[in-house]
Amino acid sequence: MANDASTVFDLVILGGGSGGYAAALRGAQLGLDVALIEKDKLGGTCLHRGCIPTKALLHAGEIADQARESAQFGVQATLDGIDMAGVHKYKDGVVSGLYKGLQGLVASRKVTYVTGEGRLSSATSVDVDGQRYEGRHILLATGSVPKSLPGLEIDGDRVISSDHALTLDRVPKSAIVLGGGVIGCEFASAWKSFGTDVTIVEALPHLVPVEDESSSKLLERAFRKRGISFSLGSRFSGVEYTDGGVKVSLENGKTFEAELLLVAVGRGPVSQGLGYEEAGVATDRGYVLVDEYMRTNVETISAVGDLVPTLQLAHVGFAEGILVAERLAGLKTVPIDYDGVPRVTYSHPEVASVGVTEAKAKELYGADKVVALKYNLGGNGKSKILKTAGEIKLVQVRDGAVVGVHMVGDRMGELIGEAQLIYNWEALPAEVAQLIHAHPTQNEALGEAHLALAGKPLHSHD
Ligand SMILES: Cc1cc2nc3c(=O)[nH]c(=O)nc-3n(C[C@H](O)[C@H](O)[C@H](O)COP(=O)(O)OP(=O)(O)OC[C@H]3O[C@@H](n4cnc5c(N)ncnc54)[C@H](O)[C@@H]3O)c2cc1C
């Protein structure tokens, strides 16, 4: 039984990842008395095992590719090898700088930061190491961990998760990546850049299967060109150890051998044994169920981030955490439009999208009401300079707003900012066509695509 605390906080947050710390920072800014409980490191998955370290690996891979391909640009350089210790030093330096900054931010906002493993002890309290933290409201933000498949044990050596892959002390000679979603494609891309022989195994018919099919096909073409192998449309059936590594079998009878297997089949919520069920919080397959204001079925408890069944992205966690803090502080809040959340796969090339796919638009508005336009990056000067290929695809409701933007090509992730304004402000192609885009930028391709959709193409054919 925990000691009773004298303080009753306005908000007690369990979990200091993207969702939890965003709620803490915004809540404190709005004058709430906030306690933030974290058992490991402030910043959670995104900062320590997710977004930031993976993007550092991918950037190191980009440098390797540029050195390898420098002759195409008339520059004489050679790639002598990858010093993995050096790559980790660079990656860890980025993470630790941001970690320090975040700790300073939380301290400066006067959030009560508690280190330790918390457990929900009632609808208004969390216990940590015998101490009880009472709150008028509780926010559950315990995030997610890598999942596996039934019978597939992650041993951390030959069969690894993204957590292990981020600290691997060597460049594997060969790797099988189980799962062709965002995380799988990002590791496949980074490893290939470092010189690994990579094969992706995806049970669905395409890589990045939630993207517009045309984006998936462009990524597949680019990966094929880079020598990244993949097997689509057949499920994993088993793995066995070999002398040199692992042998993976698929249901269609195919087998693949490699030094290691990365399991990237998704992430599951962290909710078991934390007192959620005892407090009466409704869950589904471990995910905490919430309404559009992130409220659970228990009046004093909200939940955000990877723990709830919305998009598992850091910026979604931030937005959901901010929404809860603002609601509790009495501000007017509006539900999140999840279609309007920008999504980026940071592989080489990148895949970026916002809004709905062409297929979904047809379902929503009727096939005859949907117009799709593709603008090839071949017509874009800056993309030519960078020697990247790809496409921007716009999905429009006939005579109406742009409801989907889908982009493939190096650095396309950086264009998603404008694309999300177009979607979220329900812009008409003619309105975007009127905006002047700087020449020569890749951003210009987005402008040109809208010029074409508005019926006045410049650097593309009618
Ligand atoms: C390899 C990889 C790459 C990714 N790349 C991107 C990307 O590029 N862009 C993007 O937007 N998203 C990316 N993500 C997803 C992103 O990291 C998550 O969506 C985000 O971290 C979710 O935030 P969260 O706060 O819900 O959970 P988490 O970040 O998982 O935080 C939960 C926190 O709760 C703590 N906790 C759990 N249980 C307890 C307890 N009982 N007591 C105290 N503390 C507890 C944990 O220690 C953890 O710190 C990536 C994820 C991975 C794995």
The ligand as an ORCA input file, in Angstrom:
! r2SCAN-3c Opt
* xyz 0 1
  C      12.264      2.396    -35.143
  C      11.173      3.419    -35.000
  C      11.168      4.536    -35.806
  C      10.177      5.490    -35.681
  N      10.226      6.585    -36.488
  C       9.263      7.529    -36.370
  C       9.310      8.695    -37.164
  O      10.225      8.895    -37.961
  N       8.339      9.613    -37.016
  C       7.303      9.436    -36.136
  O       6.445     10.307    -36.043
  N       7.233      8.337    -35.368
  C       8.184      7.385    -35.460
  N       8.138      6.284    -34.654
  C       6.994      6.132    -33.733
  C       7.163      6.968    -32.457
  O       8.394      6.668    -31.868
  C       6.007      6.679    -31.521
  O       4.784      6.894    -32.177
  C       6.048      7.554    -30.280
  O       7.252      7.404    -29.589
  C       4.869      7.219    -29.354
  O       4.903      8.024    -28.227
  P       4.206      7.565    -26.879
  O       4.391      8.687    -25.906
  O       2.847      7.091    -27.126
  O       5.001      6.272    -26.411
  P       6.533      6.023    -26.065
  O       7.405      6.959    -26.796
  O       6.745      4.573    -26.213
  O       6.646      6.441    -24.541
  C       6.051      5.726    -23.515
  C       6.884      5.930    -22.269
  O       6.202      5.370    -21.157
  C       7.153      4.781    -20.294
  N       6.459      3.793    -19.478
  C       5.830      2.662    -19.889
  N       5.286      2.034    -18.851
  C       5.575      2.773    -17.745
  C       5.293      2.644    -16.371
  N       4.596      1.616    -15.876
  N       5.753      3.590    -15.519
  C       6.462      4.653    -15.986
  N       6.766      4.811    -17.288
  C       6.319      3.896    -18.141
  C       8.180      4.176    -21.250
  O       9.420      3.982    -20.599
  C       8.238      5.236    -22.351
  O       9.265      6.165    -22.124
  C       9.146      5.317    -34.722
  C       9.144      4.199    -33.887
  C      10.139      3.267    -34.023
  C      10.137      2.077    -33.112
*
